[in-house]
Amino acid sequence: MATNQKPLHQIRIGSVRASIWEHRTDHTSFLTVNYSRSYPDGQGHWHNGYSYTEQDLPAIMDCALEAKKWMRMYRQSNGRAA
């Protein structure tokens, strides 16, 4: 089932993007992060990929650190434990 739901926040470093999502249940909510990499095809159309080259790894690591900081600040600003 497709949804029009958007991430709470996105972090982009180079071609790598971290998308932070909030999931709610009846009893709790939690945050998750997904990573993707943008790339053009031979006709210049942009796509998202989910596999990474060795050169992408520093950007993934930086995105992960920024996502961790953002998620901590989000939880603190919403009265949740960090």
N, CA and C atoms as an extended XYZ file, in Angstrom:
246
Properties=species:S:1:pos:R:3:atomname:S:1:resname:S:1:resid:I:1 pbc="F F F"
N         0.842       -1.170        0.000 N   MET     1
C         0.000        0.000        0.000 CA  MET     1
C         0.895        1.243        0.000 C   MET     1
N         0.725        2.088       -0.975 N   ALA     2
C         1.522        3.318       -1.067 CA  ALA     2
C         0.932        4.397       -0.170 C   ALA     2
N         1.821        5.194        0.397 N   THR     3
C         1.371        6.314        1.220 CA  THR     3
C         2.053        7.579        0.731 C   THR     3
N         1.498        8.710        1.098 N   ASN     4
C         2.103        9.995        0.778 CA  ASN     4
C         2.846       10.545        1.979 C   ASN     4
N         3.137        9.698        2.916 N   GLN     5
C         3.824       10.099        4.133 CA  GLN     5
C         5.229       10.582        3.797 C   GLN     5
N         5.671       11.635        4.467 N   LYS     6
C         7.000       12.186        4.258 CA  LYS     6
C         7.833       11.995        5.518 C   LYS     6
N         9.162       11.915        5.357 N   PRO     7
C        10.019       11.781        6.532 CA  PRO     7
C         9.962       13.034        7.397 C   PRO     7
N        10.256       12.852        8.683 N   LEU     8
C        10.334       13.999        9.593 CA  LEU     8
C        11.458       14.942        9.200 C   LEU     8
N        12.563       14.357        8.749 N   HIS     9
C        13.752       15.153        8.473 CA  HIS     9
C        14.634       14.389        7.491 C   HIS     9
N        15.371       15.129        6.664 N   GLN    10
C        16.330       14.508        5.757 CA  GLN    10
C        17.674       15.207        5.891 C   GLN    10
N        18.718       14.420        5.779 N   ILE    11
C        20.095       14.926        5.821 CA  ILE    11
C        20.747       14.469        4.527 C   ILE    11
N        21.369       15.405        3.833 N   ARG    12
C        22.033       15.038        2.577 CA  ARG    12
C        23.493       15.443        2.633 C   ARG    12
N        24.353       14.503        2.320 N   ILE    13
C        25.787       14.749        2.204 CA  ILE    13
C        26.223       14.126        0.890 C   ILE    13
N        26.626       14.968       -0.051 N   GLY    14
C        26.966       14.481       -1.381 CA  GLY    14
C        25.757       13.828       -2.016 C   GLY    14
N        25.919       12.623       -2.521 N   SER    15
C        24.800       11.924       -3.156 CA  SER    15
C        24.038       11.031       -2.173 C   SER    15
N        24.456       11.012       -0.908 N   VAL    16
C        23.831       10.152        0.106 CA  VAL    16
C        22.820       10.947        0.921 C   VAL    16
N        21.663       10.337        1.152 N   ARG    17
C        20.612       10.980        1.936 CA  ARG    17
C        20.161       10.042        3.044 C   ARG    17
N        19.991       10.606        4.235 N   ALA    18
C        19.398        9.893        5.372 CA  ALA    18
C        18.006       10.466        5.581 C   ALA    18
N        17.002        9.617        5.591 N   SER    19
C        15.615       10.027        5.827 CA  SER    19
C        15.180        9.477        7.177 C   SER    19
N        14.737       10.373        8.048 N   ILE    20
C        14.333        9.979        9.406 CA  ILE    20
C        12.810        9.936        9.463 C   ILE    20
N        12.297        8.819        9.935 N   TRP    21
C        10.856        8.569        9.989 CA  TRP    21
C        10.410        8.356       11.432 C   TRP    21
N         9.181        8.773       11.728 N   GLU    22
C         8.584        8.480       13.034 CA  GLU    22
C         7.475        7.463       12.833 C   GLU    22
N         7.478        6.445       13.657 N   HIS    23
C         6.470        5.382       13.622 CA  HIS    23
C         5.724        5.412       14.953 C   HIS    23
N         4.419        5.411       14.877 N   ARG    24
C         3.591        5.458       16.089 CA  ARG    24
C         2.748        4.196       16.202 C   ARG    24
N         2.663        3.708       17.433 N   THR    25
C         1.758        2.607       17.744 CA  THR    25
C         0.800        3.124       18.811 C   THR    25
N        -0.067        2.258       19.278 N   ASP    26
C        -1.001        2.662       20.337 CA  ASP    26
C        -0.278        3.002       21.631 C   ASP    26
N         0.892        2.410       21.846 N   HIS    27
C         1.570        2.541       23.131 CA  HIS    27
C         2.860        3.349       23.092 C   HIS    27
N         3.433        3.543       21.918 N   THR    28
C         4.734        4.200       21.862 CA  THR    28
C         4.976        4.774       20.469 C   THR    28
N         6.067        5.460       20.325 N   SER    29
C         6.534        5.881       19.005 CA  SER    29
C         8.045        5.688       18.974 C   SER    29
N         8.576        5.518       17.779 N   PHE    30
C        10.015        5.339       17.640 CA  PHE    30
C        10.457        5.904       16.303 C   PHE    30
N        11.742        6.203       16.213 N   LEU    31
C        12.328        6.785       15.017 CA  LEU    31
C        13.188        5.750       14.313 C   LEU    31
N        13.187        5.805       12.986 N   THR    32
C        14.077        4.973       12.181 CA  THR    32
C        14.738        5.854       11.132 C   THR    32
N        15.806        5.356       10.554 N   VAL    33
C        16.503        6.091        9.496 CA  VAL    33
C        16.775        5.152        8.325 C   VAL    33
N        16.527        5.646        7.111 N   ASN    34
C        16.815        4.933        5.874 CA  ASN    34
C        17.858        5.727        5.095 C   ASN    34
N        18.730        5.026        4.412 N   TYR    35
C        19.763        5.672        3.606 CA  TYR    35
C        19.529        5.363        2.131 C   TYR    35
N        19.808        6.347        1.278 N   SER    36
C        19.728        6.143       -0.166 CA  SER    36
C        20.812        6.965       -0.836 C   SER    36
N        21.064        6.631       -2.094 N   ARG    37
C        22.074        7.343       -2.877 CA  ARG    37
C        21.454        7.713       -4.212 C   ARG    37
N        21.562        8.984       -4.592 N   SER    38
C        21.027        9.454       -5.863 CA  SER    38
C        22.060        9.264       -6.958 C   SER    38
N        21.577        8.874       -8.150 N   TYR    39
C        22.482        8.728       -9.289 CA  TYR    39
C        21.702        8.931      -10.584 C   TYR    39
N        22.340        9.480      -11.616 N   PRO    40
C        21.672        9.658      -12.904 CA  PRO    40
C        21.868        8.413      -13.787 C   PRO    40
N        20.859        8.105      -14.588 N   ASP    41
C        21.026        7.030      -15.555 CA  ASP    41
C        21.639        7.607      -16.839 C   ASP    41
N        21.763        6.808      -17.853 N   GLY    42
C        22.375        7.238      -19.103 CA  GLY    42
C        21.635        8.361      -19.812 C   GLY    42
N        20.342        8.526      -19.541 N   GLN    43
C        19.548        9.587      -20.156 CA  GLN    43
C        19.438       10.824      -19.267 C   GLN    43
N        20.121       10.824      -18.134 N   GLY    44
C        20.089       11.978      -17.244 CA  GLY    44
C        18.930       11.989      -16.261 C   GLY    44
N        18.159       10.898      -16.180 N   HIS    45
C        17.073       10.797      -15.201 CA  HIS    45
C        17.662       10.339      -13.870 C   HIS    45
N        17.188       10.937      -12.789 N   TRP    46
C        17.733       10.612      -11.465 CA  TRP    46
C        16.956        9.488      -10.811 C   TRP    46
N        17.685        8.636      -10.110 N   HIS    47
C        17.121        7.492       -9.397 CA  HIS    47
C        17.739        7.410       -8.011 C   HIS    47
N        17.108        6.616       -7.141 N   ASN    48
C        17.663        6.333       -5.819 CA  ASN    48
C        18.133        4.896       -5.780 C   ASN    48
N        19.326        4.698       -5.256 N   GLY    49
C        19.873        3.366       -5.087 CA  GLY    49
C        20.095        3.080       -3.619 C   GLY    49
N        20.249        1.804       -3.300 N   TYR    50
C        20.403        1.392       -1.913 CA  TYR    50
C        21.615        0.498       -1.718 C   TYR    50
N        22.562        0.605       -2.641 N   SER    51
C        23.859       -0.038       -2.468 CA  SER    51
C        24.903        1.056       -2.655 C   SER    51
N        26.066        0.853       -2.083 N   TYR    52
C        27.025        1.942       -1.964 CA  TYR    52
C        28.417        1.487       -2.350 C   TYR    52
N        29.166        2.417       -2.926 N   THR    53
C        30.558        2.143       -3.247 CA  THR    53
C        31.430        2.495       -2.042 C   THR    53
N        32.652        2.108       -2.106 N   GLU    54
C        33.589        2.448       -1.036 CA  GLU    54
C        33.671        3.964       -0.846 C   GLU    54
N        33.572        4.714       -1.929 N   GLN    55
C        33.652        6.179       -1.850 CA  GLN    55
C        32.433        6.793       -1.160 C   GLN    55
N        31.307        6.073       -1.113 N   ASP    56
C        30.092        6.564       -0.437 CA  ASP    56
C        30.156        6.400        1.078 C   ASP    56
N        31.026        5.529        1.562 N   LEU    57
C        31.016        5.186        2.989 CA  LEU    57
C        31.281        6.372        3.920 C   LEU    57
N        32.215        7.287        3.618 N   PRO    58
C        32.367        8.440        4.512 CA  PRO    58
C        31.089        9.282        4.610 C   PRO    58
N        30.366        9.456        3.501 N   ALA    59
C        29.117       10.226        3.531 CA  ALA    59
C        28.051        9.498        4.351 C   ALA    59
N        27.999        8.163        4.248 N   ILE    60
C        27.040        7.399        5.046 CA  ILE    60
C        27.360        7.555        6.532 C   ILE    60
N        28.637        7.476        6.869 N   MET    61
C        29.028        7.620        8.274 CA  MET    61
C        28.675        9.019        8.788 C   MET    61
N        28.935       10.054        7.997 N   ASP    62
C        28.595       11.416        8.408 CA  ASP    62
C        27.082       11.587        8.528 C   ASP    62
N        26.327       11.019        7.592 N   CYS    63
C        24.861       11.079        7.678 CA  CYS    63
C        24.366       10.386        8.943 C   CYS    63
N        24.970        9.248        9.274 N   ALA    64
C        24.554        8.506       10.467 CA  ALA    64
C        24.810        9.327       11.728 C   ALA    64
N        25.955        9.986       11.806 N   LEU    65
C        26.242       10.820       12.978 CA  LEU    65
C        25.277       11.995       13.073 C   LEU    65
N        25.004       12.642       11.934 N   GLU    66
C        24.060       13.763       11.938 CA  GLU    66
C        22.649       13.289       12.287 C   GLU    66
N        22.264       12.119       11.784 N   ALA    67
C        20.942       11.569       12.103 CA  ALA    67
C        20.832       11.275       13.596 C   ALA    67
N        21.879       10.714       14.164 N   LYS    68
C        21.881       10.426       15.602 CA  LYS    68
C        21.692       11.711       16.410 C   LYS    68
N        22.423       12.760       16.053 N   LYS    69
C        22.281       14.049       16.752 CA  LYS    69
C        20.867       14.593       16.607 C   LYS    69
N        20.340       14.565       15.373 N   TRP    70
C        19.017       15.128       15.129 CA  TRP    70
C        17.953       14.348       15.893 C   TRP    70
N        18.046       13.026       15.886 N   MET    71
C        17.061       12.197       16.579 CA  MET    71
C        17.094       12.454       18.084 C   MET    71
N        18.291       12.615       18.649 N   ARG    72
C        18.421       12.907       20.076 CA  ARG    72
C        17.762       14.248       20.407 C   ARG    72
N        18.046       15.267       19.602 N   MET    73
C        17.461       16.589       19.839 CA  MET    73
C        15.941       16.549       19.671 C   MET    73
N        15.454       15.792       18.709 N   TYR    74
C        14.010       15.671       18.487 CA  TYR    74
C        13.335       15.030       19.694 C   TYR    74
N        13.904       13.951       20.184 N   ARG    75
C        13.320       13.280       21.364 CA  ARG    75
C        13.336       14.195       22.567 C   ARG    75
N        14.442       14.913       22.785 N   GLN    76
C        14.531       15.821       23.930 CA  GLN    76
C        13.524       16.960       23.814 C   GLN    76
N        13.342       17.501       22.634 N   SER    77
C        12.412       18.617       22.458 CA  SER    77
C        10.966       18.174       22.568 C   SER    77
N        10.715       16.873       22.462 N   ASN    78
C         9.353       16.347       22.584 CA  ASN    78
C         9.132       15.626       23.899 C   ASN    78
N        10.020       15.871       24.864 N   GLY    79
C         9.846       15.306       26.196 CA  GLY    79
C        10.078       13.823       26.301 C   GLY    79
N        10.893       13.278       25.419 N   ARG    80
C        11.196       11.852       25.476 CA  ARG    80
C        12.635       11.666       25.911 C   ARG    80
N        12.914       10.535       26.487 N   ALA    81
C        14.284       10.239       26.925 CA  ALA    81
C        15.205       10.158       25.719 C   ALA    81
N        16.436       10.572       25.899 N   ALA    82
C        17.400       10.565       24.776 CA  ALA    82
C        18.054        9.237       24.582 C   ALA    82
